[in-house]
Structures are given as C-alpha cells and as structure tokens.
Amino acid sequence: MSESVIADFVGQFNSEVASRSDPIKGRVVLSQKRLVLAASEDDKLTIPLDSIFDIAIGQVPPDLGDFFRSTVTVAFEKNGKRLVAAIEADDEKIEKFGTVLFKAIINGTGTTVRERARVGGRVTDEGFKRANLFLKPGSVEFRRNDGSFVVDLKTVSDFERTSREIRGADRPVLVVRHMMDGTAVTTEAALASSRKMSILGRYLRREYSELMEQLKNVDLTKGKKEVLVAIYSTGDMDGMPLASILGKDSSEVSMLLQDLEEDGLIQDGADGPTLTPTGQVVASRHLEDVNA
C-alpha cells in the first residue's frame, strides 16, 4: 500500500464474500483508504473505506456463525451487493480498532455546521458555516477557519436526524442537543455524504448508549431529581440555601448532595454544589418529571 498503515494486528475474520463457513486467522490491516483482511498472500479481502456504510461493535450477523465474541462488524458494498465482514480479537484490541476505524472514515470530513442553533429554548440567528469534522476521545470537534468548537459526548442529552434548508436546498442534518458552559444548546451539522452521516450517527449512538448504561446503575429517587433540577434551574443561587429553595430540611438535602456526589452527578464549586457534565444531562432529562 502507498498510503500509511494506521492499524495492523492478527485476528480472526469471516465475511459473506468468503466461501468458508468458519472464521480464519490472519492479518487485519487498516490504512487511510482501505481495510484488508489477509488470510495469506493469495487469500485476502480488500474493502475500500469509501464502500463501508455501517460499523457495529459487538454484533455479528447470524449467517457468519456463533464463533465470534469481541468483534467489529463492517457492512460494505462490493460489485453492487451489500455484504458484511466480522473481525475478532481480544477486547482491548477490538475496542481500539473500532475507534480507529470510525476515525479513519470520519476525520477530516467536510460539514456545514450551525454551532448554537438553539440556546435553551431560544432559536438563534446563527448561520451555517463550513467546518471539518474530527472524532476525539469522548468528543466531536468541528474545525472552522474562524475557530474550532467541541461537543463533549458526556453532555449530549439527545440527537436525531432531520432535514434543513441550507443555501436553497434540503439537506440531511444531524441535530445534537447538549450542554455547553452549563447551558442547554442545540448544534446542527449537515454532511454531504449520507453514508458518512449514518456512520457518524452509529458512532454517537454507541457513545450515548455507553453513557446511558452507566446511568442505569444510578438510583435516581424523587429527592435526588429535585436537587439536580433545582441546581440546574437556579444556576447562581446568590448564597440562598438549597434547602430553602426545595423546602426541605437541611440535613436531608446534605444527605442527598452526598449521594449525588458519589454518583458523579454533582461536584463542589466555589459558590456551592454544581452539576458535572453528566449531571447536567440527567437534570435536563428530568425537568418535566419534577415540574409535572
């Protein structure tokens, strides 16, 4: 390959292209342009990155057998057909490879982005600007000529795919609702490639599902929700005791704050308890529960 190699390891793989039914051991080589699964010099499958339309980590199609555990499954087009290939290695290697594969496809992609389409419930007059998209550990970065900005994936509360009129044409747009500097904002990004839009959506769903999985272990009682929403809604409390705002006994509120700190949802700030990025997401999701 003339392009540089960004991943090279030994694993097991199988695909619908191969005539064999069982996975085989061989080299997995990823460059900036292609993925090669090489059982031998004469037995290899080359998958151009621009033919990949989906990536799944930990999911294997039934047709490829029950042999796989830690896997990256790649869906791609070849000779007009849609096919899949499954790659297996140890957990740590597969996790790294999956992330590198997402980056190889997405990084540098041209996009049109509106950074603060909404701030809170207010629609802004922010226009769409050109930017290049990069995946970073736990975040998505938009690099523009007038400066970059980052969406911290821990602060994402929701996202969806819709369409917007951009420069006179309807374009598919990814709408991401997240926290920025303690405020709920909405960022909208349009990609020219629907294929890359789908892969970006898959990456975000994976990151988001991991966050939701972590939150499953948090026991959010009604009292905890009320404390989170009170901190979220009041912001700077001007020294007013949280117990007074909630109409609760101060010792009860102290215990709730201690529990929320252990849950990783609040932290000590200069002016009292503040929400962590994850706490901001959780609080914004439970606003209606408390206000109902």
C-alpha positions in Angstrom: 0.0 0.0 0.0 1.3 3.5 -0.8 -0.9 5.1 2.0 0.2 4.8 5.6 -1.0 2.0 7.8 -2.8 3.0 10.9 -3.7 -0.5 12.3 -2.1 -3.9 11.8 -2.8 -6.9 14.0 -3.5 -10.6 13.9 -7.1 -11.6 14.5 -9.9 -13.9 13.2 -12.4 -12.9 10.5 -15.0 -14.1 8.1 -17.2 -12.5 5.5 -20.1 -13.2 3.2 -17.5 -12.9 0.3 -15.5 -15.9 1.5 -16.5 -19.5 0.6 -15.5 -20.8 4.0 -18.1 -21.1 6.8 -15.7 -20.8 9.8 -13.6 -17.8 10.7 -9.9 -17.9 9.8 -6.9 -16.4 11.4 -4.9 -13.7 9.6 -3.7 -10.1 9.4 -6.1 -7.2 9.7 -4.5 -4.1 8.1 -6.2 -0.7 8.1 -4.8 2.2 6.1 -6.3 5.7 5.3 -8.1 4.3 2.3 -8.8 0.6 2.8 -9.3 -2.3 5.2 -7.5 -5.6 4.2 -8.3 -9.0 5.7 -5.4 -11.3 4.7 -5.5 -15.0 5.4 -2.5 -15.4 3.2 -0.7 -13.6 0.3 -3.2 -15.2 -2.1 -6.3 -15.1 0.1 -7.2 -11.6 1.1 -10.3 -9.3 1.0 -9.8 -5.6 0.3 -12.5 -3.3 1.5 -12.2 0.3 0.4 -13.2 2.7 3.2 -15.5 4.6 0.9 -17.5 1.4 0.4 -18.3 1.0 4.1 -21.7 2.2 5.1 -22.0 0.8 8.6 -19.9 -0.3 11.6 -21.1 -2.3 14.6 -19.0 -3.3 17.6 -20.1 -6.5 19.4 -22.8 -7.5 16.9 -22.3 -10.4 14.5 -24.9 -11.4 11.8 -26.2 -14.9 12.3 -25.1 -16.0 8.9 -21.5 -15.7 9.9 -21.8 -18.2 12.8 -21.6 -18.2 16.5 -17.8 -18.2 16.7 -17.2 -14.6 17.4 -17.1 -12.7 20.8 -15.3 -9.4 20.8 -16.0 -8.1 17.3 -16.2 -5.3 14.8 -18.7 -6.0 12.0 -18.3 -4.0 8.8 -21.1 -3.6 6.3 -19.8 -2.6 2.8 -20.7 -2.7 -0.9 -18.9 -4.8 -3.5 -19.9 -5.3 -7.1 -23.4 -3.9 -6.4 -24.0 -6.1 -3.4 -24.3 -5.2 0.2 -22.1 -7.6 2.3 -20.7 -7.9 5.8 -17.4 -9.0 7.4 -16.8 -9.8 11.0 -13.4 -9.3 12.7 -12.5 -10.8 16.1 -9.6 -10.1 18.6 -9.3 -9.5 22.3 -11.5 -6.9 24.0 -8.9 -4.2 24.2 -7.7 -4.6 20.7 -11.2 -4.7 19.2 -12.2 -1.6 21.2 -9.2 0.4 19.8 -9.6 -0.9 16.3 -13.3 0.1 16.3 -12.5 3.6 17.3 -9.6 3.9 14.8 -11.9 2.7 12.0 -14.6 5.3 12.8 -11.9 8.0 12.8 -10.4 6.8 9.5 -13.7 7.2 7.8 -15.0 10.4 9.5 -11.9 12.5 10.3 -11.5 15.4 8.0 -15.0 15.1 6.6 -16.3 18.4 5.3 -19.5 19.6 7.0 -21.8 22.6 7.3 -22.5 23.3 10.9 -24.6 25.7 13.0 -23.0 25.8 16.4 -25.8 27.3 18.5 -28.9 26.8 16.6 -30.8 27.0 19.9 -29.7 28.2 23.3 -32.1 27.0 25.9 -35.5 27.2 24.2 -34.5 30.2 22.1 -33.8 29.9 18.4 -30.8 32.0 17.4 -29.8 33.7 14.2 -26.6 31.7 14.0 -25.9 30.7 10.3 -24.4 27.5 8.9 -20.6 27.6 8.4 -18.2 25.2 6.8 -16.1 23.1 9.1 -14.1 19.8 9.1 -15.2 17.1 11.4 -12.9 15.1 13.7 -13.6 12.4 16.3 -11.7 12.8 19.5 -11.7 10.7 22.7 -15.2 11.3 24.1 -15.9 14.3 21.9 -16.6 15.5 18.4 -14.6 18.5 17.1 -15.6 21.0 14.4 -12.7 22.9 12.9 -13.6 26.1 11.2 -11.5 28.9 9.7 -12.8 31.3 12.4 -12.1 28.8 15.3 -13.0 25.3 16.4 -15.5 24.1 18.9 -16.0 20.7 20.6 -19.1 18.8 21.6 -18.4 16.8 24.7 -20.3 13.5 24.2 -20.8 13.2 28.0 -23.0 16.3 27.8 -25.3 15.0 24.9 -28.9 14.6 26.1 -30.4 13.7 22.7 -29.8 13.6 19.0 -31.9 13.0 15.8 -31.6 13.1 12.1 -33.8 15.5 10.2 -33.5 17.9 7.2 -32.9 21.7 6.9 -32.9 24.1 4.0 -29.2 25.1 3.5 -28.3 27.5 0.7 -31.6 26.8 -1.1 -31.5 23.0 -0.9 -32.9 20.5 1.6 -30.0 18.7 3.3 -30.0 15.8 5.8 -28.9 17.3 9.2 -27.8 15.7 12.5 -29.3 17.6 15.4 -27.4 17.3 18.7 -28.8 18.6 22.0 -26.1 19.0 24.6 -24.7 21.2 27.4 -22.1 23.9 26.7 -20.8 26.1 29.5 -23.7 25.0 31.7 -26.3 25.9 29.2 -28.5 23.6 27.1 -27.7 24.2 23.4 -28.5 22.6 20.0 -25.9 22.1 17.3 -26.9 21.2 13.8 -24.5 19.5 11.3 -25.0 18.6 7.7 -22.8 16.2 5.8 -22.8 16.0 2.0 -22.4 12.2 2.3 -25.4 10.3 3.6 -23.1 7.3 4.1 -20.9 9.2 6.5 -23.9 10.7 8.2 -25.1 7.2 9.0 -21.6 6.1 10.3 -21.4 9.3 12.4 -24.9 8.5 13.8 -23.7 5.0 14.6 -20.7 6.3 16.5 -22.8 8.8 18.5 -25.4 6.1 19.3 -22.6 3.9 20.6 -21.1 6.6 22.8 -24.6 7.6 24.0 -25.6 4.1 24.9 -22.5 3.6 27.0 -23.4 6.8 29.0 -27.0 5.6 29.4 -25.7 2.2 30.6 -23.6 3.9 33.3 -26.6 5.8 34.4 -28.7 2.7 34.8 -26.7 2.0 38.0 -27.7 5.3 39.5 -30.7 5.2 41.8 -32.5 8.5 41.0 -35.1 8.9 43.7 -37.6 11.7 43.6 -35.5 13.7 46.1 -32.3 13.4 44.0 -34.2 14.5 40.9 -35.5 17.6 42.8 -32.0 18.5 43.9 -30.5 18.1 40.5 -33.2 20.1 38.8 -33.0 22.8 41.4 -29.3 23.3 40.9 -29.8 23.1 37.1 -32.6 25.6 37.0 -31.3 28.2 39.5 -27.7 28.4 38.4 -26.1 31.0 40.7 -28.2 30.8 43.9 -26.7 34.1 45.3 -26.0 32.3 48.6 -29.5 31.1 49.1 -29.5 27.8 50.8 -30.6 24.9 48.6 -32.8 23.6 51.5 -34.8 26.8 51.3 -35.3 26.6 47.6 -36.5 23.0 47.9 -38.5 23.5 51.1 -36.6 20.6 52.7 -34.7 20.0 55.9 -31.0 21.0 55.6 -29.8 17.6 56.9 -31.9 15.7 54.3 -30.5 17.9 51.5 -27.0 17.3 52.8 -27.5 13.6 52.5 -28.9 13.9 49.0 -26.0 16.0 47.9 -23.5 13.5 49.3 -25.3 10.7 47.4 -25.3 12.7 44.2 -21.6 13.4 44.6 -20.9 9.7 45.0 -23.0 9.1 41.8 -20.7 11.5 39.9 -23.6 13.9 39.2 -22.5 16.9 41.3 -19.2 18.4 42.4 -18.1 21.2 44.8 -17.9 24.6 43.2 -16.6 28.0 44.5 -20.2 29.0 45.3 -21.6 25.7 46.4 -22.6 22.4 44.6 -22.5 22.4 40.8 -23.5 19.8 38.3 -21.0 17.7 36.5 -21.4 17.4 32.7 -23.3 14.1 33.2 -25.3 15.7 36.0 -26.4 18.5 33.6 -27.6 15.9 31.1 -29.5 13.9 33.8 -31.1 17.1 35.2 -32.2 18.4 31.8 -33.8 15.0 31.1 -35.8 15.1 34.3 -37.1 18.7 34.2 -40.6 17.6 33.2 -40.7 14.8 35.8 -40.1 17.3 38.6 -42.3 20.1 37.2 -45.2 17.8 36.4 
